[in-house]
Amino acid sequence: ATKLAMGVVGAAAGVKTTEALAGIGDEAVLGPMDSILVFTKKGLGVQIDLRQIAGGRSRAIAMAQRMAARI
């Protein structure tokens, strides 16, 4: 649902708002302006808010990879 909602907002503005990330859980998406990372694994959904984290993109990807490996 989050991926769909982010895509609809971007489509309305004519901008690609999401980026699929390989290697994290069953499916992972990075949201608009690297503000959110959402991934699923074995039916569990995880959302990481990056708006207040300096260097959020790389840190969130590393964190999500570690989390997904433990699920």
Secondary structure, DSSP 8 states (H G I E B T S, - for coil): -HHHHHHHHHHHHTS---EE-TTSSSEEEE-GGG-EEEEEETTEEEEEE-TT-TTHHHHHHHHHHHHHHH-
